[in-house]
């Protein structure tokens, strides 16, 4: 049975007649979408039924919302052959318009409207890669992970198809230069070579390297954590215990324990040598997106969807303090080398600098134009790097709050940043699939590594600065050495 709808069926789905006004269509859609929202159902079978129902409701709404009642009857009785050509020729430009409207709605945090516009763009142009990608991001933000995963799969498929055409030019002609920045090229030849490619069963969301440089850990949407030997790439332990996605990881200063945060709202503490679960800390009632540990390894800082940062004494298993100030999810945390400063990045587009001893908010940086996804503090304690949905990396003087530089070059959201141990270089991972290296003092882009086939969610430098690890939504981990 085809998924395509005709006008009569679309009106039937929304419970309307052909003389319904656009406002009638909109009101009927909103009511049905509210009634059949999958989150309103608890049983898996009911959720599945609701998702199918919502799909048809959305299709009906998309078909009818721009139809004027006065044209409905006459248009259905005419031969549409002559008008189809005009519609096809204008589809792509109309799709671009809806896509732009969707991006504007995202900026205004009108996510339902954004999804509607991206969906309309896709209906007009089924190969609209960017519309799939951003609709997936918005669905993920709304917690609709199944819909998000479907959009990301479609985007990945379209990207693969596009690359096939790009990598197969006629033998007699050189590849064309495009205006789109390529993630495969760089001004200089990169000294970084991929020595290992490792795998999870699903997206890789977090990477952490132990302070002693012997091991590293990866967290995934397959609900597992893997501990690997850094030099050989051999998996040492696969940790199972979390019930949902692992979003963040941190090693203790002595490298003996690993801390993980998850969408299941828990923080778990693991013994690195054995892979044994030592403790589970449940202080959050919402997903945990970011964690950091104090210099002595006793204080746990954790943040997530509830907008707060919680400070917990690990040994006593006691919540000591709650830092409030962000108005949206806390997505990233970093502690200064001297252990005196905590930095937090948030979906409210801001970065906050906290004094750990007094628990006071010292400064707030607000120059990003999109959600702040990641923060990192240089080993010299002077420089703060932040990445954002706005596709930029910004460098700040952590003491004065002055923005030193804004690094541009990524063509999509920046998901992760890391600063080399000598504070000279910055690594960034992006939804544009690339890992890029930048000069800290000048902001110059040095190299681009473009070997991932999907978003790069995590990057990390080894303590000696000779190894760089990247984790991606393509399910792989790549170990790069210079």
Phi, psi and omega in degrees: 000132182288148176277349184286146181248146167263173185298318183298314180295322179299315177296321179298318181299320180273359178070036185237168174253162184299344179270010180294140179278163176305325178292321176299317180299315181296316181294318179297319180298312182300319181294315181292321179297323177291318182294320186257017177299127183304331181290349179279354184242144184260327182278145184299320181295319179294319178300317181297318178297319180295321179297319178294319180296314179299322180300314180292322178298316178298318180297318180297316181296317181297326181286327189259340193292343179250009181269128178275135182306322184295341183260348189298308185293315183294323182291327182286339183265351183265158173285123188269006186301315184290329182278337182298321181298318179297317181297316182298318182293335182261354185302315185294319179292323177294320178300320178298321179297314179296322178299316179296320176298319179299317179296323177296320179294325177298315179300327180271002180063027173267077194289323179297315178296323179298315179299319179299316181291319177297321179296318178296322178297320180291322179297321179284328179223092184299348180256022184279090186303310184296326179293319175299315185296313183284330173295322177298318179297318181292319178299319177297319179296327179279353181089010180267074190292326179295315178294321179297314181299321178296317179295319180295324177295318179295320178296317180297320179297315180295324177295319178297317179297320180295320181292328178299318179290323182291326187268005180233062179285162176303143185298331184275352183237141176287157177301142181285148171279137177246160179286342179285130178298133181268138178277357184265350186240164179206159178298324181240154175290127184287134175279354184274126179240140178282119181258336177215145168236121184244166187225147164249172178279347180209193186307140172266120188251338185213145176224138173218138178251136182292147181300333179276357176073014182267326185226167168217161182235149177229140178241145190221164173283002170276007176072015178242161171240135176244137174253128186239153170280126188296317187283329184254343183075011180281134178284128182264318181212146169245116187263123178239136183173322175290145182263347180222188185305141173268119186261333188208152182219150174206133174273149172290157181302331179270004177067010184271336180232157179233137179246138182229146176238146190220164173294346178280009174076007182250159170242130181242146180243128187237148173273122186294318185297324185248342185080009183284140175282119183269324185196154174235125182251122181242089180243352179249148175252004178227167180307144180260119185257340187212140175220155175207154181240147177290168184298328179270359177077007184265332182258130177254127175251126183221143180216161181188216189292338183281003175076354182258166171243124183253137180250120185235138173275117186295313182298317181273350183054043185236132174286121184264322187199155176234122178267126181240145180168327177283152180252003178213179185310140172273116188258343184202146178224147175211145179245138181294155181303329180276358176075011185261341187237137172245135177241137180232139175246146189220160174291353175277012178076007184246163173237133179240141177251124184243142170271120187295319184295314183269347183066021182266145174278110184278319183210156174228126179257131188227030184268354175286146181260003179213179181306133175276118186260338187203148175221151177210143179248133181290156181297336178282354177074005184257330190250135173243131176248141179221145178238158190209165170301338183283007174076006181249161168244127180249141178249132185233150166278112188294337182275321184260341183083003180287137174278117182278326185197160173228116186266121181240145181164326175293144180259008177206181185306142175268122185262335185207145173226149175215147180247134182298154182302332178271005178065012185270334184228155177237134173254143179223144175241142190222163173292349176278006173083001185255155166250128183238149178245135185231150174277125187296313188286328183258340184079007181288137174282125183267307185216158172232129176251121188237046187259000174273152181255006176206182186309138175266110187270338187210140172223150180204139174266145171286161182301331179269358177076003184267349180234138176233134180242137177234140178238141191226161173292348176282006178080003183254157170241131178243134177255119182250139177228146181246000000 
